[in-house]
Amino acid sequence: MLQFVGRRILVSIPVLVGVTILLFLVLHLVPGDPAQILLFGSHPSPEQLQQLRERLGLNQPLPEQYWHYLGQLLHGHLGRSFQSNSTVSSEIVARFPDTLRLTLAGMGVAVAVGLPLGILAGSRPGTLLDRLSTGVAVLGIAVPYFWLALILVLVFAVNLNWLPALGVGSADAIVLPAVSLGIAFAAAIARVIRSSLIEALEQPYILVARAKGLSERSIIFRHALKNAFISVVTILGLQFGAMISGAAVIEVIYARPGLGSYLVSAIQTKDIPAVQGTVLFIAVVYLVINLCVDVTYGVLDPRIRERWGRA
């Protein structure tokens, strides 16, 4: 197990380096001068723009700027924001808890809705209940979550006035954002658990369990779901990373603080250190989640642990 985790960490290093290179090139190839954006409205002279570029290090060749950025990363420093002049690390630490709360709430909605739908559909394939559950799942995937967010605001905040539409002032302020973020992912979970459960119920050990006289409920929940959950763990890991990125749009729509709104603001102002640091942090979180998913495989399936031991 420890050898496997060590190998996964080593493999993740080139991935992170690739992310830094790609992100660095994209940000510098996108039109726009950060110095002009910072001095917008003050009618700066060419000398003022040149001084600001020198202070920000934007006048250096791109390879030199990248090596300087990479050196900062090796020392644990993500740089300073062009806009606020504060460290990007402190901005991330201050905003990540809000994004994490929204992501966990959205994941809770996804699991609470998607898991029962998938179990109902997978345990009774071909029935009316299966078709209804599948239809709901397909509808959830087809509806964009940002469009759903606007509809939920219109119905429950504007027309019915049941829930707040903006801010984080109360506990119920997270309900609409979490539902907006979680419904589409609930549909994905339902489809995966349905197909995995149907496949598990066709295995020989299920026939043996039925021959022993076990109830259908016991067969599904004590035997079939254990193997079906391996696919669910995969989709949960992938969806959690996608939810963090999807939270960017949701945070903007609901005016919530967090990494998403911070990243959108940084992109609009071409705050290069803020964008680089935030995206790199999200990439690290994504890799850590995938590592946890792989370790969970071994907990759910002893055969995977055996393969790790022989590797």
C-alpha positions in Angstrom: 0.0 0.0 0.0 2.7 2.5 0.9 4.7 1.6 -2.2 1.5 2.2 -4.3 0.9 5.6 -2.7 4.5 6.6 -3.2 4.4 5.7 -6.9 1.2 7.7 -7.3 2.7 10.7 -5.7 5.8 10.5 -8.0 3.5 10.2 -11.0 1.6 13.3 -9.9 4.7 15.5 -10.0 5.0 15.6 -13.8 1.3 16.2 -14.0 1.6 19.3 -11.8 4.6 20.5 -13.7 2.6 20.1 -16.9 -0.2 22.1 -15.4 2.1 25.0 -14.5 3.6 25.1 -18.0 0.3 25.0 -19.8 -1.3 27.5 -17.5 1.7 29.9 -17.7 1.7 29.8 -21.5 -2.1 30.3 -21.8 -2.2 33.3 -19.4 0.7 35.0 -21.3 -0.7 34.3 -24.7 -4.2 35.7 -23.9 -4.5 39.3 -25.1 -4.3 42.0 -22.4 -1.7 43.8 -20.4 -2.0 43.4 -16.6 -0.2 46.8 -16.2 -2.8 48.6 -18.3 -5.6 46.9 -16.4 -4.1 47.9 -13.0 -3.7 51.5 -14.2 -7.0 51.7 -16.0 -8.7 55.0 -15.7 -5.6 56.9 -14.6 -4.4 57.7 -18.1 -0.9 56.3 -17.4 2.1 57.4 -19.4 4.4 54.9 -21.2 7.0 55.4 -18.5 4.5 54.5 -15.8 3.4 51.4 -17.6 7.1 50.4 -18.1 7.8 50.9 -14.4 4.9 48.8 -13.3 5.8 46.0 -15.7 9.3 46.0 -14.3 8.0 45.9 -10.7 5.7 43.0 -11.6 8.4 41.2 -13.5 6.4 41.3 -16.8 9.3 42.8 -18.8 11.4 39.6 -18.4 11.5 36.9 -21.1 8.9 34.2 -20.7 11.4 31.4 -19.8 12.9 33.6 -17.1 9.4 34.5 -15.7 8.5 30.8 -15.6 11.7 29.7 -13.8 11.1 32.5 -11.3 7.6 31.2 -10.8 8.7 27.6 -10.5 11.4 28.7 -7.9 8.6 30.3 -5.8 6.6 27.1 -5.9 9.5 25.1 -4.7 9.7 27.4 -1.7 5.9 27.1 -1.1 5.1 30.6 -2.3 2.3 31.0 -4.9 3.2 34.7 -5.5 1.4 38.0 -4.8 -1.8 39.1 -6.3 -1.4 42.0 -8.8 -4.7 43.5 -7.5 -4.6 43.2 -3.7 -0.8 42.8 -3.3 -1.6 40.1 -0.7 -0.2 36.6 -1.0 -2.2 34.2 -3.1 -1.8 31.6 -0.4 -3.5 33.7 2.1 -6.4 34.4 -0.3 -6.8 30.7 -1.0 -6.7 29.8 2.7 -9.4 32.5 3.4 -11.7 31.5 0.6 -11.3 27.7 0.4 -13.5 26.9 3.4 -16.5 28.5 1.7 -15.9 26.6 -1.5 -15.5 23.4 0.4 -18.7 23.9 2.3 -20.6 24.5 -1.0 -18.9 21.5 -2.6 -19.7 19.1 0.3 -23.3 20.4 0.4 -23.6 19.8 -3.3 -22.1 16.3 -3.0 -24.6 15.6 -0.2 -27.5 16.5 -2.5 -26.0 14.5 -5.3 -25.6 11.4 -3.1 -29.0 11.8 -1.4 -30.8 12.0 -4.8 -28.6 9.9 -7.1 -28.1 6.9 -4.8 -31.7 6.0 -4.2 -32.6 6.6 -7.9 -29.8 4.4 -9.0 -30.7 1.6 -6.6 -34.4 1.7 -7.5 -33.6 1.6 -11.2 -30.9 -1.1 -10.9 -32.8 -3.4 -8.7 -35.8 -3.4 -11.1 -34.4 -3.1 -14.6 -36.9 -2.8 -17.4 -39.8 -1.8 -15.2 -41.8 1.5 -15.2 -39.8 2.5 -12.1 -36.5 1.9 -14.0 -37.7 4.0 -16.9 -38.9 6.9 -14.6 -35.6 6.9 -12.7 -33.6 6.8 -15.9 -35.6 9.6 -17.4 -35.1 11.8 -14.3 -31.3 11.0 -14.5 -31.1 11.9 -18.2 -33.1 15.2 -17.5 -30.7 16.1 -14.7 -27.7 15.6 -17.0 -29.2 17.5 -19.8 -30.1 20.6 -17.8 -27.1 23.0 -17.3 -26.6 23.7 -13.6 -26.2 27.4 -14.2 -29.6 27.5 -15.9 -31.1 25.5 -13.1 -29.6 27.9 -10.6 -31.4 30.9 -12.3 -34.7 28.9 -12.4 -34.4 28.0 -8.7 -33.7 31.7 -7.8 -36.7 32.8 -9.8 -39.0 30.3 -8.3 -37.9 29.8 -4.6 -36.3 33.2 -3.9 -38.2 35.7 -6.1 -41.7 34.3 -6.5 -42.2 32.2 -3.4 -39.7 34.0 -1.2 -38.8 30.8 0.7 -35.1 30.9 0.5 -32.5 33.7 0.1 -30.9 34.2 -3.3 -27.7 35.9 -2.4 -25.0 35.8 0.3 -24.0 33.5 3.1 -25.7 35.2 6.0 -27.8 32.2 7.2 -27.8 28.5 7.1 -30.6 28.3 4.5 -28.5 30.4 2.1 -26.6 27.3 1.0 -29.7 25.3 0.1 -30.3 26.8 -3.4 -26.6 26.8 -4.4 -26.2 23.2 -3.2 -29.2 21.9 -5.1 -28.1 23.8 -8.2 -24.7 22.2 -8.0 -25.7 18.7 -6.9 -28.6 17.8 -9.2 -26.6 17.3 -12.4 -24.0 15.2 -10.5 -26.9 13.2 -8.8 -28.0 12.2 -12.3 -24.5 10.9 -13.1 -24.3 8.9 -9.9 -27.8 7.4 -10.5 -26.7 6.2 -14.0 -23.5 4.7 -12.7 -25.0 2.9 -9.7 -27.8 1.6 -12.0 -25.5 0.0 -14.5 -23.1 -1.3 -11.8 -26.0 -2.8 -9.8 -27.5 -4.6 -12.8 -24.1 -6.0 -13.7 -23.5 -7.1 -10.1 -26.9 -8.8 -9.9 -26.0 -11.0 -12.9 -22.9 -12.5 -11.2 -22.8 -16.2 -10.1 -22.5 -15.4 -6.4 -25.9 -13.7 -6.6 -27.4 -16.9 -7.9 -25.8 -18.8 -5.0 -27.3 -16.2 -2.6 -30.7 -16.6 -4.1 -30.4 -20.4 -3.9 -29.7 -20.1 -0.2 -33.1 -18.4 0.2 -31.8 -14.9 1.0 -34.3 -12.1 0.6 -34.0 -9.8 -2.4 -33.4 -6.9 0.0 -30.5 -8.7 1.7 -29.0 -9.7 -1.7 -29.0 -6.1 -3.0 -27.9 -4.3 0.1 -25.5 -6.9 1.6 -23.9 -8.4 -1.5 -24.6 -6.6 -4.8 -24.1 -3.0 -3.7 -20.7 -3.7 -2.2 -19.3 -4.5 -5.6 -21.4 -1.8 -7.3 -20.0 0.8 -5.0 -16.5 0.5 -6.5 -17.8 2.3 -9.6 -19.6 4.8 -7.4 -16.4 5.6 -5.6 -14.8 6.4 -9.0 -17.6 8.7 -10.1 -17.7 10.4 -6.6 -14.0 11.2 -6.8 -14.3 12.6 -10.4 -17.4 14.5 -9.5 -15.9 16.1 -6.4 -13.2 17.6 -8.5 -15.7 18.7 -11.1 -17.8 20.3 -8.4 -15.0 22.5 -7.2 -14.7 23.9 -10.7 -18.5 24.1 -11.1 -18.7 26.0 -7.9 -17.1 29.0 -9.7 -20.3 29.6 -11.7 -22.5 28.9 -8.8 -20.6 31.3 -6.5 -20.9 34.1 -9.0 -24.7 33.5 -9.5 -25.4 33.4 -5.8 -22.8 36.1 -4.9 -21.0 33.7 -2.5 -17.3 34.2 -1.5 -15.0 31.4 -2.4 -12.3 30.2 -4.8 -14.7 30.2 -7.7 -15.6 33.9 -7.5 -12.0 34.8 -6.7 -10.8 32.9 -9.8 -13.4 34.6 -12.0 -12.4 38.0 -10.8 -8.7 37.2 -11.3 -9.3 36.1 -14.8 -11.2 39.2 -15.6 -8.4 41.4 -14.4 -5.7 39.1 -15.7 -4.2 38.7 -12.2 -1.7 36.1 -13.3 -0.4 35.0 -9.9 -3.9 34.7 -8.5 -5.1 32.6 -11.5 -2.0 30.4 -11.5 -2.1 29.8 -7.7 -5.8 29.0 -7.6 -5.8 26.6 -10.6 -2.7 24.9 -9.3 -4.3 24.5 -5.8 -7.5 23.0 -7.5 -5.3 20.6 -9.5 -3.5 19.5 -6.3 -6.9 18.9 -4.6 -8.1 16.9 -7.6 -4.9 14.7 -7.5 -5.3 14.1 -3.8 -8.9 13.1 -4.3 -8.0 10.6 -7.0 -5.3 9.1 -4.7 -7.9 8.7 -2.0 -10.2 7.0 -4.5 -7.5 4.5 -5.4 -6.9 3.7 -1.7 -10.6 3.2 -1.2 -10.6 0.6 -3.9 -8.4 -1.5 -1.8 -10.7 -1.1 1.2 -13.7 -2.2 -0.8 -12.1 -5.0 -2.8 -9.4 -7.2 -1.2 -8.3 -8.5 -4.7 -7.0 -5.0 -5.5 -5.0 -5.0 -2.3 -3.4 -8.3 -3.3 -2.5 -6.8 -6.7 -0.9 -3.9 -5.0 1.1 -6.2 -2.7 2.4 -8.2 -5.7 3.3 -5.0 -7.7 
